[in-house]
Amino acid sequence: MAARSLPDGDGGGDDAIVAEINITPLTDIFLVLLIIFMVTTSVISNQGKEVDLPNSAVASTTPTGVSVTVTASGEIEVDGKTVSEKELPAKLKAALDAAKDKIVILRGDKKVLLGQAVNILDLAQEAGAKGIALATKPPAPGES
């Protein structure tokens, strides 16, 4: 592919090469990819077991950290991976060691007994958690 020169207005013999890259399509592609990334990230972070979180009128954003999910049937997950009660301390320790924020977020179903929740949070502190958070959802309109 040869570069061609544009003719001068004065008809002189000065042949200057014009080389220009149009970055508008490249910018459009990057913006579309950014939007796709943002949408898929929010979808992926909300996947997992079906848990009916308790309502909280002052629920704020959930911090990042190691997520422990307890379903109504008693199944336990650490960061989306199902674990048994015997494996829980070791998996919590490994997940906390790998996590940037040493916070454990307990996502417990409404039907989970307080004793089981306290036991899991106690194991989290023994594993090295620096903070604990309880995941909740805002109440539906009309609920108090």
C-alpha positions in Angstrom: 0.0 0.0 0.0 1.6 3.2 -1.1 1.2 6.5 0.6 0.0 9.2 -1.7 0.4 12.9 -1.3 -2.2 15.6 -1.6 -1.6 18.3 -4.2 -0.7 21.8 -3.1 -3.0 24.7 -3.9 -0.2 26.6 -5.5 0.8 23.9 -7.9 4.3 23.7 -6.5 6.3 20.5 -6.4 6.3 20.1 -2.6 4.8 16.6 -2.0 3.9 16.3 1.8 2.7 12.9 3.1 -0.5 13.0 5.1 -0.8 10.2 7.6 -3.8 10.3 10.0 -5.5 7.6 12.1 -9.1 8.0 12.9 -9.5 6.9 16.5 -13.3 7.5 16.8 -14.2 3.8 15.9 -11.6 2.6 18.4 -13.0 4.8 21.1 -16.5 3.5 20.4 -15.4 -0.1 20.7 -13.7 0.6 24.0 -16.8 2.3 25.4 -19.0 -0.6 24.3 -16.6 -3.1 25.9 -16.6 -1.1 29.1 -20.4 -1.1 29.3 -20.5 -4.9 28.6 -17.8 -5.4 31.4 -19.8 -3.4 33.9 -23.1 -5.2 33.2 -21.6 -8.7 33.3 -19.7 -7.9 36.5 -22.8 -6.9 38.3 -24.6 -10.0 37.1 -21.8 -12.3 38.1 -21.6 -10.8 41.6 -25.3 -11.4 42.2 -25.3 -15.1 41.3 -25.3 -17.8 43.9 -27.8 -19.7 46.0 -31.3 -18.4 46.5 -31.3 -16.7 49.9 -34.1 -14.7 51.3 -32.2 -11.9 53.1 -33.8 -10.2 56.0 -35.1 -6.6 55.5 -33.4 -3.6 56.9 -34.7 0.0 56.7 -31.2 1.4 56.9 -29.5 -1.1 54.6 -26.5 0.5 52.9 -24.1 -0.9 50.3 -22.5 -4.2 51.2 -18.7 -4.0 51.6 -16.3 -6.3 49.7 -14.7 -9.3 51.3 -15.3 -13.0 51.8 -18.9 -13.9 51.3 -20.4 -16.7 53.4 -23.9 -17.8 52.4 -26.2 -20.0 54.5 -29.4 -21.2 52.8 -32.6 -22.1 54.6 -31.8 -25.8 54.2 -28.4 -25.3 56.0 -26.0 -25.4 53.0 -23.0 -23.3 53.5 -21.0 -21.6 50.7 -17.7 -19.6 50.9 -17.3 -17.3 48.0 -19.8 -19.3 45.9 -18.3 -22.8 46.6 -20.3 -25.2 48.7 -18.4 -26.4 51.8 -19.3 -28.8 54.7 -19.3 -27.6 58.3 -16.1 -29.5 58.9 -14.3 -27.8 56.0 -15.6 -24.3 56.9 -12.7 -23.2 59.2 -10.0 -24.2 56.7 -11.9 -22.7 53.7 -12.6 -19.5 55.6 -8.9 -19.2 56.5 -7.8 -19.8 52.9 -10.3 -17.3 51.6 -9.4 -14.6 54.1 -5.7 -15.1 53.4 -6.4 -14.5 49.7 -8.8 -11.6 50.2 -7.6 -8.0 50.1 -10.2 -6.9 52.7 -10.3 -9.2 55.7 -14.1 -8.8 56.1 -16.6 -11.6 56.2 -20.1 -10.9 54.8 -22.7 -13.3 56.2 -25.6 -13.8 53.7 -28.0 -15.8 55.8 -31.6 -16.7 54.9 -34.3 -15.5 57.3 -34.8 -19.0 58.5 -31.2 -19.5 59.6 -31.0 -19.9 63.4 -29.1 -17.3 65.3 -26.9 -20.0 66.9 -25.6 -21.1 63.5 -25.0 -17.5 62.4 -23.0 -16.8 65.6 -21.0 -20.0 65.1 -20.0 -19.0 61.6 -19.1 -15.5 62.6 -17.0 -16.9 65.5 -15.2 -19.2 63.1 -14.6 -16.2 60.8 -12.9 -14.3 63.6 -10.8 -17.3 64.5 -9.7 -17.5 60.9 -8.5 -13.9 60.9 -11.4 -11.7 59.9 -10.9 -8.1 60.9 -14.5 -7.2 60.4 -18.0 -8.8 60.0 -21.0 -7.6 58.0 -24.5 -8.9 57.7 -26.0 -8.7 54.2 -29.6 -7.4 54.2 -32.0 -6.0 51.6 -34.1 -2.9 51.7 -37.8 -3.4 52.6 -40.2 -3.6 49.7 -42.4 -0.5 49.3 -45.2 -0.5 51.7 -43.4 -2.7 54.2 -42.0 -1.4 57.4 
